[in-house]
Amino acid sequence: MKLNNLAIIVRRWFQKTYGNTYHSVIVYANSEVIGREHFRYGYGDAWKQTAMEILQNANLWPRTNQRLKSGIGKDFYDFLGYLKENKDNIIIEVVNVNRKKDL
């Protein structure tokens, strides 16, 4: 699968009151906005799962629903490998914001 000009823009917000982390993601592929998620629970690198789902919904990443022996989804495992192998050709911006409205 060839994705040109892939860019993933992420904003993360930590909710101090309850200790939860949320993120928003915008995915650009082939110089177009492919999709966005405005508000989703998930700490750390959970945004990678969200980015993959956006690409799947745009039919730019395969959806096999297979699981590896370790339990991880094959689609997600392959996506992580794709990000690693193409790190020099992908723009990823992850910014922690102080306010929910900045997501």
Chimera marker file (.cmm) of the C-alpha trace (Angstrom):
<marker_set name="trace">
<marker id="1" x="0.000" y="0.000" z="0.000" r="1" g="1" b="0" radius="0.5"/>
<marker id="2" x="1.430" y="3.350" z="-1.005" r="1" g="1" b="0" radius="0.5"/>
<marker id="3" x="0.424" y="6.438" z="0.910" r="1" g="1" b="0" radius="0.5"/>
<marker id="4" x="2.038" y="9.636" z="-0.282" r="1" g="1" b="0" radius="0.5"/>
<marker id="5" x="2.481" y="12.665" z="1.948" r="1" g="1" b="0" radius="0.5"/>
<marker id="6" x="1.057" y="11.070" z="5.090" r="1" g="1" b="0" radius="0.5"/>
<marker id="7" x="0.719" y="13.512" z="7.977" r="1" g="1" b="0" radius="0.5"/>
<marker id="8" x="-0.842" y="12.849" z="11.372" r="1" g="1" b="0" radius="0.5"/>
<marker id="9" x="-1.626" y="15.782" z="13.655" r="1" g="1" b="0" radius="0.5"/>
<marker id="10" x="-2.372" y="14.881" z="17.282" r="1" g="1" b="0" radius="0.5"/>
<marker id="11" x="-3.438" y="16.904" z="20.293" r="1" g="1" b="0" radius="0.5"/>
<marker id="12" x="-3.464" y="15.277" z="23.761" r="1" g="1" b="0" radius="0.5"/>
<marker id="13" x="-5.126" y="16.629" z="26.865" r="1" g="1" b="0" radius="0.5"/>
<marker id="14" x="-4.766" y="15.318" z="30.413" r="1" g="1" b="0" radius="0.5"/>
<marker id="15" x="-7.880" y="15.764" z="32.557" r="1" g="1" b="0" radius="0.5"/>
<marker id="16" x="-6.394" y="16.447" z="35.980" r="1" g="1" b="0" radius="0.5"/>
<marker id="17" x="-9.686" y="16.052" z="37.861" r="1" g="1" b="0" radius="0.5"/>
<marker id="18" x="-10.176" y="12.382" z="36.972" r="1" g="1" b="0" radius="0.5"/>
<marker id="19" x="-6.717" y="11.476" z="35.682" r="1" g="1" b="0" radius="0.5"/>
<marker id="20" x="-7.859" y="10.634" z="32.137" r="1" g="1" b="0" radius="0.5"/>
<marker id="21" x="-6.115" y="11.413" z="28.870" r="1" g="1" b="0" radius="0.5"/>
<marker id="22" x="-7.924" y="12.284" z="25.644" r="1" g="1" b="0" radius="0.5"/>
<marker id="23" x="-6.721" y="13.019" z="22.134" r="1" g="1" b="0" radius="0.5"/>
<marker id="24" x="-7.811" y="14.393" z="18.804" r="1" g="1" b="0" radius="0.5"/>
<marker id="25" x="-6.351" y="13.314" z="15.459" r="1" g="1" b="0" radius="0.5"/>
<marker id="26" x="-6.373" y="14.733" z="11.945" r="1" g="1" b="0" radius="0.5"/>
<marker id="27" x="-4.961" y="12.562" z="9.153" r="1" g="1" b="0" radius="0.5"/>
<marker id="28" x="-3.774" y="13.946" z="5.845" r="1" g="1" b="0" radius="0.5"/>
<marker id="29" x="-2.963" y="11.462" z="3.085" r="1" g="1" b="0" radius="0.5"/>
<marker id="30" x="-2.027" y="12.218" z="-0.483" r="1" g="1" b="0" radius="0.5"/>
<marker id="31" x="-2.266" y="15.949" z="0.354" r="1" g="1" b="0" radius="0.5"/>
<marker id="32" x="-5.922" y="15.788" z="1.491" r="1" g="1" b="0" radius="0.5"/>
<marker id="33" x="-7.681" y="15.652" z="4.839" r="1" g="1" b="0" radius="0.5"/>
<marker id="34" x="-8.785" y="12.036" z="5.042" r="1" g="1" b="0" radius="0.5"/>
<marker id="35" x="-10.568" y="12.254" z="8.366" r="1" g="1" b="0" radius="0.5"/>
<marker id="36" x="-10.511" y="13.427" z="11.925" r="1" g="1" b="0" radius="0.5"/>
<marker id="37" x="-11.449" y="12.358" z="15.406" r="1" g="1" b="0" radius="0.5"/>
<marker id="38" x="-12.323" y="15.314" z="17.615" r="1" g="1" b="0" radius="0.5"/>
<marker id="39" x="-12.317" y="13.698" z="21.064" r="1" g="1" b="0" radius="0.5"/>
<marker id="40" x="-11.328" y="10.188" z="22.111" r="1" g="1" b="0" radius="0.5"/>
<marker id="41" x="-10.127" y="8.593" z="25.337" r="1" g="1" b="0" radius="0.5"/>
<marker id="42" x="-6.663" y="7.091" z="25.181" r="1" g="1" b="0" radius="0.5"/>
<marker id="43" x="-3.319" y="7.742" z="26.807" r="1" g="1" b="0" radius="0.5"/>
<marker id="44" x="0.208" y="7.464" z="25.449" r="1" g="1" b="0" radius="0.5"/>
<marker id="45" x="0.282" y="6.411" z="21.808" r="1" g="1" b="0" radius="0.5"/>
<marker id="46" x="-3.417" y="5.449" z="21.607" r="1" g="1" b="0" radius="0.5"/>
<marker id="47" x="-3.680" y="8.058" z="18.870" r="1" g="1" b="0" radius="0.5"/>
<marker id="48" x="-1.935" y="5.602" z="16.527" r="1" g="1" b="0" radius="0.5"/>
<marker id="49" x="-4.935" y="3.287" z="16.730" r="1" g="1" b="0" radius="0.5"/>
<marker id="50" x="-7.215" y="6.240" z="16.006" r="1" g="1" b="0" radius="0.5"/>
<marker id="51" x="-5.101" y="7.296" z="13.006" r="1" g="1" b="0" radius="0.5"/>
<marker id="52" x="-5.195" y="3.761" z="11.596" r="1" g="1" b="0" radius="0.5"/>
<marker id="53" x="-8.982" y="3.621" z="11.985" r="1" g="1" b="0" radius="0.5"/>
<marker id="54" x="-9.308" y="6.917" z="10.103" r="1" g="1" b="0" radius="0.5"/>
<marker id="55" x="-7.246" y="5.462" z="7.257" r="1" g="1" b="0" radius="0.5"/>
<marker id="56" x="-9.325" y="2.281" z="7.303" r="1" g="1" b="0" radius="0.5"/>
<marker id="57" x="-12.564" y="4.264" z="7.127" r="1" g="1" b="0" radius="0.5"/>
<marker id="58" x="-11.152" y="6.042" z="4.057" r="1" g="1" b="0" radius="0.5"/>
<marker id="59" x="-10.232" y="2.652" z="2.530" r="1" g="1" b="0" radius="0.5"/>
<marker id="60" x="-6.535" y="3.546" z="2.587" r="1" g="1" b="0" radius="0.5"/>
<marker id="61" x="-5.525" y="0.831" z="5.042" r="1" g="1" b="0" radius="0.5"/>
<marker id="62" x="-6.674" y="-2.824" z="4.985" r="1" g="1" b="0" radius="0.5"/>
<marker id="63" x="-9.212" y="-4.089" z="7.498" r="1" g="1" b="0" radius="0.5"/>
<marker id="64" x="-8.631" y="-7.811" z="8.066" r="1" g="1" b="0" radius="0.5"/>
<marker id="65" x="-9.893" y="-8.121" z="11.659" r="1" g="1" b="0" radius="0.5"/>
<marker id="66" x="-7.247" y="-10.805" z="12.203" r="1" g="1" b="0" radius="0.5"/>
<marker id="67" x="-5.385" y="-11.255" z="15.491" r="1" g="1" b="0" radius="0.5"/>
<marker id="68" x="-1.820" y="-12.389" z="15.958" r="1" g="1" b="0" radius="0.5"/>
<marker id="69" x="-0.922" y="-15.012" z="18.567" r="1" g="1" b="0" radius="0.5"/>
<marker id="70" x="0.083" y="-12.228" z="20.934" r="1" g="1" b="0" radius="0.5"/>
<marker id="71" x="-3.472" y="-10.856" z="20.761" r="1" g="1" b="0" radius="0.5"/>
<marker id="72" x="-2.648" y="-7.639" z="18.915" r="1" g="1" b="0" radius="0.5"/>
<marker id="73" x="-4.672" y="-6.923" z="15.808" r="1" g="1" b="0" radius="0.5"/>
<marker id="74" x="-2.762" y="-7.707" z="12.628" r="1" g="1" b="0" radius="0.5"/>
<marker id="75" x="-3.965" y="-4.476" z="11.026" r="1" g="1" b="0" radius="0.5"/>
<marker id="76" x="-2.558" y="-2.410" z="13.893" r="1" g="1" b="0" radius="0.5"/>
<marker id="77" x="0.701" y="-4.391" z="14.034" r="1" g="1" b="0" radius="0.5"/>
<marker id="78" x="1.210" y="-3.796" z="10.313" r="1" g="1" b="0" radius="0.5"/>
<marker id="79" x="0.375" y="-0.108" z="10.749" r="1" g="1" b="0" radius="0.5"/>
<marker id="80" x="2.984" y="0.281" z="13.499" r="1" g="1" b="0" radius="0.5"/>
<marker id="81" x="5.526" y="-1.367" z="11.195" r="1" g="1" b="0" radius="0.5"/>
<marker id="82" x="4.534" y="0.983" z="8.382" r="1" g="1" b="0" radius="0.5"/>
<marker id="83" x="5.040" y="4.027" z="10.614" r="1" g="1" b="0" radius="0.5"/>
<marker id="84" x="8.455" y="2.759" z="11.694" r="1" g="1" b="0" radius="0.5"/>
<marker id="85" x="9.652" y="1.822" z="8.202" r="1" g="1" b="0" radius="0.5"/>
<marker id="86" x="8.503" y="5.112" z="6.669" r="1" g="1" b="0" radius="0.5"/>
<marker id="87" x="9.339" y="7.468" z="9.529" r="1" g="1" b="0" radius="0.5"/>
<marker id="88" x="11.419" y="9.704" z="7.270" r="1" g="1" b="0" radius="0.5"/>
<marker id="89" x="8.487" y="10.195" z="4.869" r="1" g="1" b="0" radius="0.5"/>
<marker id="90" x="5.702" y="10.742" z="7.408" r="1" g="1" b="0" radius="0.5"/>
<marker id="91" x="4.975" y="13.915" z="9.325" r="1" g="1" b="0" radius="0.5"/>
<marker id="92" x="3.750" y="13.238" z="12.847" r="1" g="1" b="0" radius="0.5"/>
<marker id="93" x="3.035" y="16.112" z="15.192" r="1" g="1" b="0" radius="0.5"/>
<marker id="94" x="1.981" y="15.326" z="18.756" r="1" g="1" b="0" radius="0.5"/>
<marker id="95" x="1.269" y="18.267" z="21.041" r="1" g="1" b="0" radius="0.5"/>
<marker id="96" x="0.088" y="18.174" z="24.645" r="1" g="1" b="0" radius="0.5"/>
<marker id="97" x="-2.455" y="20.930" z="25.293" r="1" g="1" b="0" radius="0.5"/>
<marker id="98" x="-3.565" y="22.416" z="28.619" r="1" g="1" b="0" radius="0.5"/>
<marker id="99" x="-7.264" y="22.822" z="27.888" r="1" g="1" b="0" radius="0.5"/>
<marker id="100" x="-9.933" y="20.498" z="26.536" r="1" g="1" b="0" radius="0.5"/>
<marker id="101" x="-11.105" y="23.112" z="24.065" r="1" g="1" b="0" radius="0.5"/>
<marker id="102" x="-7.632" y="23.092" z="22.466" r="1" g="1" b="0" radius="0.5"/>
<marker id="103" x="-8.032" y="19.504" z="21.246" r="1" g="1" b="0" radius="0.5"/>
<link id1="1" id2="2" r="1" g="1" b="0" radius="0.2"/>
<link id1="2" id2="3" r="1" g="1" b="0" radius="0.2"/>
<link id1="3" id2="4" r="1" g="1" b="0" radius="0.2"/>
<link id1="4" id2="5" r="1" g="1" b="0" radius="0.2"/>
<link id1="5" id2="6" r="1" g="1" b="0" radius="0.2"/>
<link id1="6" id2="7" r="1" g="1" b="0" radius="0.2"/>
<link id1="7" id2="8" r="1" g="1" b="0" radius="0.2"/>
<link id1="8" id2="9" r="1" g="1" b="0" radius="0.2"/>
<link id1="9" id2="10" r="1" g="1" b="0" radius="0.2"/>
<link id1="10" id2="11" r="1" g="1" b="0" radius="0.2"/>
<link id1="11" id2="12" r="1" g="1" b="0" radius="0.2"/>
<link id1="12" id2="13" r="1" g="1" b="0" radius="0.2"/>
<link id1="13" id2="14" r="1" g="1" b="0" radius="0.2"/>
<link id1="14" id2="15" r="1" g="1" b="0" radius="0.2"/>
<link id1="15" id2="16" r="1" g="1" b="0" radius="0.2"/>
<link id1="16" id2="17" r="1" g="1" b="0" radius="0.2"/>
<link id1="17" id2="18" r="1" g="1" b="0" radius="0.2"/>
<link id1="18" id2="19" r="1" g="1" b="0" radius="0.2"/>
<link id1="19" id2="20" r="1" g="1" b="0" radius="0.2"/>
<link id1="20" id2="21" r="1" g="1" b="0" radius="0.2"/>
<link id1="21" id2="22" r="1" g="1" b="0" radius="0.2"/>
<link id1="22" id2="23" r="1" g="1" b="0" radius="0.2"/>
<link id1="23" id2="24" r="1" g="1" b="0" radius="0.2"/>
<link id1="24" id2="25" r="1" g="1" b="0" radius="0.2"/>
<link id1="25" id2="26" r="1" g="1" b="0" radius="0.2"/>
<link id1="26" id2="27" r="1" g="1" b="0" radius="0.2"/>
<link id1="27" id2="28" r="1" g="1" b="0" radius="0.2"/>
<link id1="28" id2="29" r="1" g="1" b="0" radius="0.2"/>
<link id1="29" id2="30" r="1" g="1" b="0" radius="0.2"/>
<link id1="30" id2="31" r="1" g="1" b="0" radius="0.2"/>
<link id1="31" id2="32" r="1" g="1" b="0" radius="0.2"/>
<link id1="32" id2="33" r="1" g="1" b="0" radius="0.2"/>
<link id1="33" id2="34" r="1" g="1" b="0" radius="0.2"/>
<link id1="34" id2="35" r="1" g="1" b="0" radius="0.2"/>
<link id1="35" id2="36" r="1" g="1" b="0" radius="0.2"/>
<link id1="36" id2="37" r="1" g="1" b="0" radius="0.2"/>
<link id1="37" id2="38" r="1" g="1" b="0" radius="0.2"/>
<link id1="38" id2="39" r="1" g="1" b="0" radius="0.2"/>
<link id1="39" id2="40" r="1" g="1" b="0" radius="0.2"/>
<link id1="40" id2="41" r="1" g="1" b="0" radius="0.2"/>
<link id1="41" id2="42" r="1" g="1" b="0" radius="0.2"/>
<link id1="42" id2="43" r="1" g="1" b="0" radius="0.2"/>
<link id1="43" id2="44" r="1" g="1" b="0" radius="0.2"/>
<link id1="44" id2="45" r="1" g="1" b="0" radius="0.2"/>
<link id1="45" id2="46" r="1" g="1" b="0" radius="0.2"/>
<link id1="46" id2="47" r="1" g="1" b="0" radius="0.2"/>
<link id1="47" id2="48" r="1" g="1" b="0" radius="0.2"/>
<link id1="48" id2="49" r="1" g="1" b="0" radius="0.2"/>
<link id1="49" id2="50" r="1" g="1" b="0" radius="0.2"/>
<link id1="50" id2="51" r="1" g="1" b="0" radius="0.2"/>
<link id1="51" id2="52" r="1" g="1" b="0" radius="0.2"/>
<link id1="52" id2="53" r="1" g="1" b="0" radius="0.2"/>
<link id1="53" id2="54" r="1" g="1" b="0" radius="0.2"/>
<link id1="54" id2="55" r="1" g="1" b="0" radius="0.2"/>
<link id1="55" id2="56" r="1" g="1" b="0" radius="0.2"/>
<link id1="56" id2="57" r="1" g="1" b="0" radius="0.2"/>
<link id1="57" id2="58" r="1" g="1" b="0" radius="0.2"/>
<link id1="58" id2="59" r="1" g="1" b="0" radius="0.2"/>
<link id1="59" id2="60" r="1" g="1" b="0" radius="0.2"/>
<link id1="60" id2="61" r="1" g="1" b="0" radius="0.2"/>
<link id1="61" id2="62" r="1" g="1" b="0" radius="0.2"/>
<link id1="62" id2="63" r="1" g="1" b="0" radius="0.2"/>
<link id1="63" id2="64" r="1" g="1" b="0" radius="0.2"/>
<link id1="64" id2="65" r="1" g="1" b="0" radius="0.2"/>
<link id1="65" id2="66" r="1" g="1" b="0" radius="0.2"/>
<link id1="66" id2="67" r="1" g="1" b="0" radius="0.2"/>
<link id1="67" id2="68" r="1" g="1" b="0" radius="0.2"/>
<link id1="68" id2="69" r="1" g="1" b="0" radius="0.2"/>
<link id1="69" id2="70" r="1" g="1" b="0" radius="0.2"/>
<link id1="70" id2="71" r="1" g="1" b="0" radius="0.2"/>
<link id1="71" id2="72" r="1" g="1" b="0" radius="0.2"/>
<link id1="72" id2="73" r="1" g="1" b="0" radius="0.2"/>
<link id1="73" id2="74" r="1" g="1" b="0" radius="0.2"/>
<link id1="74" id2="75" r="1" g="1" b="0" radius="0.2"/>
<link id1="75" id2="76" r="1" g="1" b="0" radius="0.2"/>
<link id1="76" id2="77" r="1" g="1" b="0" radius="0.2"/>
<link id1="77" id2="78" r="1" g="1" b="0" radius="0.2"/>
<link id1="78" id2="79" r="1" g="1" b="0" radius="0.2"/>
<link id1="79" id2="80" r="1" g="1" b="0" radius="0.2"/>
<link id1="80" id2="81" r="1" g="1" b="0" radius="0.2"/>
<link id1="81" id2="82" r="1" g="1" b="0" radius="0.2"/>
<link id1="82" id2="83" r="1" g="1" b="0" radius="0.2"/>
<link id1="83" id2="84" r="1" g="1" b="0" radius="0.2"/>
<link id1="84" id2="85" r="1" g="1" b="0" radius="0.2"/>
<link id1="85" id2="86" r="1" g="1" b="0" radius="0.2"/>
<link id1="86" id2="87" r="1" g="1" b="0" radius="0.2"/>
<link id1="87" id2="88" r="1" g="1" b="0" radius="0.2"/>
<link id1="88" id2="89" r="1" g="1" b="0" radius="0.2"/>
<link id1="89" id2="90" r="1" g="1" b="0" radius="0.2"/>
<link id1="90" id2="91" r="1" g="1" b="0" radius="0.2"/>
<link id1="91" id2="92" r="1" g="1" b="0" radius="0.2"/>
<link id1="92" id2="93" r="1" g="1" b="0" radius="0.2"/>
<link id1="93" id2="94" r="1" g="1" b="0" radius="0.2"/>
<link id1="94" id2="95" r="1" g="1" b="0" radius="0.2"/>
<link id1="95" id2="96" r="1" g="1" b="0" radius="0.2"/>
<link id1="96" id2="97" r="1" g="1" b="0" radius="0.2"/>
<link id1="97" id2="98" r="1" g="1" b="0" radius="0.2"/>
<link id1="98" id2="99" r="1" g="1" b="0" radius="0.2"/>
<link id1="99" id2="100" r="1" g="1" b="0" radius="0.2"/>
<link id1="100" id2="101" r="1" g="1" b="0" radius="0.2"/>
<link id1="101" id2="102" r="1" g="1" b="0" radius="0.2"/>
<link id1="102" id2="103" r="1" g="1" b="0" radius="0.2"/>
</marker_set>
